[in-house]
Amino acid sequence: MNHKAIYALYPNVVTVDDGAGAFDKDGNAVAIDRAAVEAWRDPNQYKYQRAAAYPPVTDYLDGIVKNDKAQIDKYVADCLAVKAKYPKSS
C-alpha cells in the first residue's frame, strides 16, 4: 500500500496498516479508493530523482579552483541534462 499517497489523498487518515487498512484519529476505518491511490504521483518525485542523479558538487568546485572553464561548463551541462531528464511535475 502506498502510504504517502493515502496520507496525501486522505488528510483525515492518521495511521495506515497494510493488513488492516487506514484509520482516522478516532480509530475509525477510512474507505480508500485503491485506484486513486495507485494513480497518485508524488509531486516532489522529480526532486528525489534529480538529487540522486546530479554530479558531485566537488566536480564544479575543482573546476573553479583549477580555473578550468571546460570542467565548469561540463558540470553545468550535466546538471542541465539531469533537469531535462527529470522535469518538474505539472
Secondary structure, 3 states (H helix, E strand, C coil): CCHHHHHHHCCCEEEEECCCEEEECCCCEECCCHHHHHHCCCCCHHHHHHHHHCCCHHHHHHHHHHCCHHHHHHHHHHHHHHHHHCCCCC
